[in-house]
Amino acid sequence: MPTLFIEGPAFWAATLPGWHSARAVFRGEAAPADPPAKRPSPQMLAPAERRRAPDTVALALEVAAAAVEASGRAAKDLPCVFASAHGDLGINDYMSATLASDPKLLSPIKFHNSVHNAAVGYWTIGTGCTAASNSLAAYEHSFASGLLEAATQCAADRQAVLLAGFDIPSVGALGSVIKSRELLAVALVIAPARSERTVAAMEWSLAAGEPAPQRPLSDAAAALKANAMADALPFYEALARAEPESLDLPLGTRLALRLRLEPQG
């Protein structure tokens, strides 16, 4: 299996606001935040933009910036993959409801945040990044699909790649057919070679057939399972444990991304 290297893991949930907090809780060394943290406020945006930014953008930029800072790399040079199962469900629900009731009241200002690539657009503008950027959605396998995409790019181009994944609660009429709860965002940098910032080596391959059973999640991680980005949780708990570990991240009913993580440093 090819080997790549993980740098700068980042994590954000209201009860686990930041990787330092999440890692300690996942290890059983601390308790979740009480009261829960307010949504992040990414500093790369101007104050007016920061106030207007939807939760999807705020989450994605917060974890992406944390991952890049921890990796010690320059954001403007990093190709990036942004993954979200549903995008901004709140804005899409607003647009759908307004179109159904009174289309003349629909605000064009909202539209640009309704598309899946809104967050990566804010990121590339805010950081001045001119490297390749990509946005994808794969329903309940969006993190695994994003990780596969980022790993493939890194292996093919021998260049580090930023991955960010994020999802928010479903609301309104969409909430009756699309299930997602809480705020959850994750990020990391995948590199082709080991560096002083490496936290884990990652062997990866595709495995056909039934995915291997998952190790049970901790109570703190299980509390986030209702979020659409929850397929990232086993991976981040494995990083937090910092032990050699194998896991399958399903890409569908008969295909998985098979990983072997080895802590470094």
C-alpha positions as CSV (number, residue, x, y, z in Angstrom):
1,M,0.0,0.0,0.0
2,P,1.3,3.5,-0.8
3,T,2.4,5.6,2.2
4,L,1.5,9.2,2.8
5,F,1.9,11.4,5.8
6,I,-0.6,13.3,8.0
7,E,0.2,16.8,9.3
8,G,-1.9,19.3,11.2
9,P,-5.1,17.5,12.1
10,A,-7.8,20.0,13.0
11,F,-11.2,19.5,14.5
12,W,-14.2,21.6,15.6
13,A,-17.5,20.8,17.3
14,A,-19.3,22.9,19.9
15,T,-18.4,20.3,22.6
16,L,-14.8,19.8,21.2
17,P,-13.7,23.2,20.0
18,G,-10.3,22.5,18.5
19,W,-8.0,19.5,18.0
20,H,-6.2,20.0,21.3
21,S,-9.6,19.7,23.1
22,A,-10.9,16.9,21.0
23,R,-7.7,14.8,21.3
24,A,-7.7,15.1,25.1
25,V,-11.4,14.1,25.3
26,F,-11.0,11.2,22.8
27,R,-8.1,9.9,25.0
28,G,-10.3,10.1,28.1
29,E,-8.1,12.9,29.6
30,A,-10.7,15.6,29.6
31,A,-14.4,16.2,29.4
32,P,-16.3,17.9,26.6
33,A,-16.8,21.7,26.8
34,D,-19.5,22.8,29.1
35,P,-21.2,25.1,28.1
36,P,-20.7,24.3,24.4
37,A,-18.6,26.8,22.4
38,K,-20.2,29.3,20.0
39,R,-19.5,28.8,16.3
40,P,-16.0,29.8,15.2
41,S,-15.3,33.2,13.7
42,P,-12.5,32.9,11.1
43,Q,-10.1,35.8,11.3
44,M,-9.1,35.7,7.6
45,L,-12.4,37.3,6.7
46,A,-13.0,41.0,7.1
47,P,-15.3,41.9,10.0
48,A,-18.4,42.5,7.8
49,E,-17.8,39.3,5.9
50,R,-17.3,37.4,9.1
51,R,-20.7,38.5,10.4
52,R,-22.4,37.5,7.1
53,A,-20.6,34.2,6.6
54,P,-22.9,31.2,7.0
55,D,-22.0,28.4,9.4
56,T,-20.5,26.2,6.6
57,V,-18.0,28.9,5.6
58,A,-17.1,29.7,9.2
59,L,-16.5,26.0,10.1
60,A,-14.6,25.2,6.9
61,L,-12.3,28.2,7.2
62,E,-11.7,27.7,10.9
63,V,-10.4,24.1,10.5
64,A,-8.6,24.7,7.3
65,A,-6.6,27.6,8.8
66,A,-5.9,25.5,11.9
67,A,-4.6,22.6,9.8
68,V,-2.4,24.7,7.6
69,E,-1.0,26.6,10.6
70,A,-0.2,23.3,12.4
71,S,1.5,21.9,9.3
72,G,3.8,24.9,9.0
73,R,2.9,25.2,5.3
74,A,1.8,28.2,3.2
75,A,-1.9,28.2,2.4
76,K,-1.5,29.9,-0.9
77,D,0.7,27.0,-2.2
78,L,-1.6,24.1,-1.1
79,P,-4.0,22.4,-3.4
80,C,-7.2,21.7,-1.5
81,V,-10.2,19.4,-1.3
82,F,-13.3,20.6,0.6
83,A,-15.9,18.0,1.4
84,S,-19.5,18.4,2.6
85,A,-22.4,16.0,2.5
86,H,-25.0,18.6,2.1
87,G,-23.5,22.1,1.8
88,D,-25.5,24.9,3.4
89,L,-28.9,23.4,4.2
90,G,-30.1,26.5,6.0
91,I,-29.6,28.8,3.0
92,N,-31.0,26.1,0.6
93,D,-34.1,25.8,2.8
94,Y,-34.5,29.5,2.9
95,M,-34.3,29.7,-0.9
96,S,-36.7,26.8,-1.5
97,A,-39.2,28.3,1.0
98,T,-39.0,31.8,-0.5
99,L,-39.3,30.5,-4.1
100,A,-42.4,28.6,-3.0
101,S,-44.0,31.5,-1.2
102,D,-42.9,34.8,-2.8
103,P,-40.0,34.6,-5.3
104,K,-39.7,38.4,-5.4
105,L,-38.4,38.4,-1.9
106,L,-35.5,36.1,-2.7
107,S,-32.2,37.8,-1.8
108,P,-29.5,37.4,-4.5
109,I,-26.9,37.9,-1.7
110,K,-27.8,34.5,-0.3
111,F,-27.3,32.6,-3.6
112,H,-23.5,32.4,-3.7
113,N,-23.4,30.7,-0.3
114,S,-25.9,28.0,-1.4
115,V,-23.5,26.1,-3.6
116,H,-21.2,23.4,-2.4
117,N,-18.0,25.2,-3.5
118,A,-18.8,28.4,-1.5
119,A,-16.5,27.6,1.3
120,V,-13.5,26.7,-0.9
121,G,-14.2,29.9,-2.8
122,Y,-13.9,32.0,0.4
123,W,-10.7,30.0,1.3
124,T,-8.9,30.5,-2.0
125,I,-9.8,34.2,-2.1
126,G,-8.9,34.8,1.6
127,T,-5.6,33.0,1.3
128,G,-4.6,34.0,-2.2
129,C,-4.4,30.4,-3.1
130,T,-4.0,29.7,-6.9
131,A,-3.3,26.0,-6.6
132,A,-6.0,23.5,-7.7
133,S,-9.1,23.4,-5.6
134,N,-11.9,20.9,-5.5
135,S,-15.3,20.5,-3.7
136,L,-17.1,17.2,-3.4
137,A,-20.2,15.6,-1.8
138,A,-20.7,11.9,-1.3
139,Y,-23.6,11.8,1.2
140,E,-22.6,9.8,4.3
141,H,-19.2,8.9,2.9
142,S,-18.1,12.5,2.2
143,F,-15.1,12.5,4.5
144,A,-13.8,9.1,3.2
145,S,-14.3,10.3,-0.4
146,G,-12.5,13.6,0.3
147,L,-9.7,11.7,1.9
148,L,-9.4,9.4,-1.1
149,E,-9.4,12.4,-3.4
150,A,-6.8,14.2,-1.4
151,A,-4.6,11.1,-1.1
152,T,-4.8,10.4,-4.8
153,Q,-3.8,14.0,-5.7
154,C,-0.9,13.9,-3.2
155,A,0.4,10.5,-4.5
156,A,0.0,11.5,-8.2
157,D,1.5,15.0,-7.9
158,R,3.9,14.4,-5.0
159,Q,2.7,17.6,-3.5
160,A,1.0,18.3,-0.1
161,V,-2.8,18.7,-0.2
162,L,-5.2,20.3,2.3
163,L,-8.5,18.4,3.1
164,A,-11.4,20.1,5.0
165,G,-14.7,18.5,5.7
166,F,-17.8,20.1,7.3
167,D,-21.5,19.8,7.8
168,I,-24.3,21.6,9.7
169,P,-27.7,20.8,11.0
170,S,-30.6,20.3,8.6
171,V,-33.6,22.7,9.1
172,G,-37.1,23.4,7.8
173,A,-38.7,21.2,5.2
174,L,-35.3,19.8,4.1
175,G,-34.8,18.5,7.7
176,S,-37.6,16.0,7.1
177,V,-35.7,14.2,4.3
178,I,-32.0,15.1,5.1
179,K,-30.7,14.3,8.5
180,S,-27.9,16.1,10.1
181,R,-27.4,17.5,13.6
182,E,-24.9,19.7,15.4
183,L,-21.9,21.5,13.8
184,L,-18.8,19.4,12.9
185,A,-15.7,20.2,10.9
186,V,-12.4,18.5,10.4
187,A,-9.2,19.2,8.4
188,L,-5.7,17.9,7.8
189,V,-2.8,18.2,5.4
190,I,-1.6,15.1,3.5
191,A,2.1,15.1,2.5
192,P,4.1,12.9,0.2
193,A,7.1,12.7,2.6
194,R,7.7,12.7,6.3
195,S,8.5,16.1,7.9
196,E,9.1,17.4,11.4
197,R,5.3,18.2,11.5
198,T,4.2,14.7,10.7
199,V,1.8,13.1,13.2
200,A,1.1,9.8,11.5
201,A,2.1,7.8,8.5
202,M,-0.9,6.5,6.4
203,E,-0.9,3.5,4.2
204,W,-4.0,3.4,2.0
205,S,-5.7,1.3,-0.5
206,L,-9.2,0.4,-1.8
207,A,-10.8,-2.7,-0.4
208,A,-13.8,-4.5,-2.1
209,G,-16.4,-6.3,-0.1
210,E,-17.8,-5.7,3.3
211,P,-15.8,-3.1,5.3
212,A,-14.1,-4.4,8.4
213,P,-16.1,-3.6,11.6
214,Q,-15.3,-0.3,13.2
215,R,-13.9,0.1,16.7
216,P,-16.7,1.5,19.0
217,L,-16.6,5.3,19.2
218,S,-16.1,7.0,22.6
219,D,-19.1,8.7,24.2
220,A,-17.9,12.1,23.1
221,A,-17.5,11.1,19.5
222,A,-20.8,9.1,19.5
223,A,-22.6,12.2,20.5
224,L,-21.7,13.7,17.1
225,K,-22.8,10.7,15.0
226,A,-25.9,12.5,13.9
227,N,-23.9,15.0,11.9
228,A,-23.5,14.2,8.2
229,M,-19.6,14.4,8.5
230,A,-19.6,11.7,11.1
231,D,-17.7,9.2,8.9
232,A,-14.6,11.3,9.9
233,L,-15.0,10.4,13.6
234,P,-13.2,6.9,13.6
235,F,-10.3,8.4,11.8
236,Y,-9.8,11.3,14.2
237,E,-10.2,9.0,17.2
238,A,-7.5,6.8,15.8
239,L,-5.2,9.8,15.4
240,A,-5.9,10.9,18.9
241,R,-5.0,7.4,20.4
242,A,-1.6,7.7,18.6
243,E,-1.3,3.9,18.4
244,P,-0.7,1.7,15.3
245,E,-4.2,1.1,14.0
246,S,-6.0,-0.3,10.9
247,L,-9.5,0.9,9.9
248,D,-11.9,0.8,6.9
249,L,-13.8,3.9,6.0
250,P,-16.8,2.9,3.9
251,L,-17.1,4.4,0.4
252,G,-20.4,2.5,-0.2
253,T,-21.9,-0.8,0.7
254,R,-19.2,-2.9,-1.0
255,L,-16.1,-0.7,-1.1
256,A,-13.9,0.9,1.6
257,L,-10.9,3.1,1.9
258,R,-8.5,0.8,3.9
259,L,-6.1,2.6,6.1
260,R,-3.1,1.8,8.3
261,L,-2.1,4.6,10.6
262,E,1.3,4.6,12.3
263,P,2.1,7.4,14.8
264,Q,5.2,9.4,14.1
265,G,7.4,11.6,16.2
